[in-house]
Amino acid sequence: MKTRKKLPTGIQTFEKLIKGDNIYVDKTEYLVRLIDDGSTYFLARPRRFGKSLTTSTFAAIFSGEKDLFKGLYAEEFLNRPDFEPSPVIHLDMSKVITSRGMDGIDESIKMLTKDAAKKLEIELQDTRLCGILLNELIVKAKDKYKSKVVVLIDEYDKPYTDFINDLEMADKVRNILRDYYIQIKANDEHIKFSFLTGISKFARLGVFSTLNSPLDISMIPEYAEICGYTEAEIIKYFPDYLEETAEEMEISVEELMERIRYHYDGFTFDSKAKTRLYCPYSTLSFFENREFFNYWIDTGRSKFIADYMKDKHLTVEQFRNLPVSKDFATPPGDMDTAPPEGFFLQSGYLTLRPGIGGNFLLDYPNTEVLNSMSELLTKNILGDSDAERFKNNVYRQIIESNTDGFMRTLNVLLANIPYDDYNRAAQRQVEDNNYPFTAGEWLYRSSILSFLHGTGIKVEGEPHNNKGKADLVMKYQDCVWIVELKVAYKTEEIQKKLEEAKNQIITNQYAKPYPHAICLAIVIDDEKRQIVKCEQIN
């Protein structure tokens, strides 16, 4: 095996990454540009997208750690004749403990502030107010080092967004953060540069009003690539890993890149919705394990998202290609007022796509996120253990061409859907998107689609051919299943609906692109909410 740099999976400290001989995708050009052009910035990005590494890199630059930047774009900046190191106050708010109530949160913030003071060899007085501590730290750091201070705050909103499902607590936390962050505005004369990151912009309405209006670079095209990997960067920085993984999988590098693109590409962070990025954590985890898996959502907070979806009766399919206005990417309001699509966009579960007339569409960034969200919804309906069991059942049924077993599995799913809870949301989706079918039919289709996505099976909903579109096309290993679904309401005849489904498959030649596909006509009885007819067409 060739000697090559290591994968920096999970490493969020720039010094540790460089000294550990890990691959660093050089993003320092963007950082130098920010330093040269302004002094106060905010960046929103989803979890595991490199925000902490970016903040740590800023800290190393301002601290003047020249040896770490040899061969990188920032090396020239550090060698400028007028460059001088600055005292850095680096606060990682993701370390705030939120499981011990308000007292625990307050104490955690105090400890973070005191730890930052220790690194600068500054002693702070005891006080009951964490905001006073930060004020004291900024003033003393400026006086001690005879230089204006750099303030870097990572995950500024983490203590707040931990309570997305408890708005009363969220409001209390926001008050603490407001009193804390207001010290940055109060000490503007002592601060040379400030940079804040977070997952969302929600807290802006309550917290950012206390700051000196930082420039929000989250959707500015010039900074779209500041975090995350472009495809060109993966090819440039990871050639050895691409070659070794392709060889192990017995495919070409081009084919491997196509598969990686399908699973992990697609995040967009610019106001024109053009730049596409890979999540660094998922990409690195894939090279580490050489297995396609849903790495990103598996890193935490999945229950938090599952509870949010359950509380608001959300389905997965309602956010596919959802039209939104061109100003939708601007701050969508606070947690208690933001629509679910706004929350999911800010959190990285949805991303922007170009729409019509300068507007946007919302969709899931890639297969990894779509499948992960679908799996969360399925676990909400079936429970963790049953969801896993039914997933394995579906694999076996498709491989064994067991259509009866497949129908029974889907019936268990349908029997567990809280239909009345979700039907109102389904009705709204049909009306808002002008779907040519009823809310009930949309809900059945979307629930089955979500379940199949959650199993990891490749499934398309209503893929077009030259004569029409089947409801579902499923692909697993070498097997292809085509499903046409009909819903019988009240007085409608079950057999007549079955014949409609069969004739549609035959007349529109849905199986023509797939000569060995299994074609299924399925009828759901709306009153029973069960599949009552399932017939295979040869």
Secondary structure, 3 states (H helix, E strand, C coil): CCCCCECCCCCCCHHHHHHCCECCCCCHHHHHHHHHHCCEEEEECCCCCCHHHHHHHHHHHHCCCHHHHCCCCHHHHHCCCCCCCCCEEEEEHHHCCCCCHHHHHHHHHHHHHHHHHHHCCCCCCCCCCHHHHHHHHHHHHHHHHCCCEEEEEECCCHHHHCCCCCHHHHHHHHHHHHHHHHHHHHCHHHEEEEEEEECCCHHHHCCHHHCCCCEECCCCHHHCCCCCECHHHHHHHCHHHHHHHHHHHCCCHHHHHHHHHHHHCCECCCCCCCCCEECHHHHHHHHHHCCCCCCCHHHCCHHHHHHHHHHCCCCCHHHCCEEECCCCCCCCCCCCCCCHHHHHHHHCCCEEEECCCCCEEEECCCHHHHHHHHHHHHHHHHCHHHHHHHHHHHHHHHHCCCHHHHHHHHHHHHHHCCHHHHHHHHHHHHHHHCCCCCHHHHHHHHHHHHHHHHHCCEEEECCEECCEECCEEEEECCEEEEEEEEEECCCCCHHHHHHHHHHHHHHCCCCCCCCCCEEEEEEEECCCCEEEEEEEEC
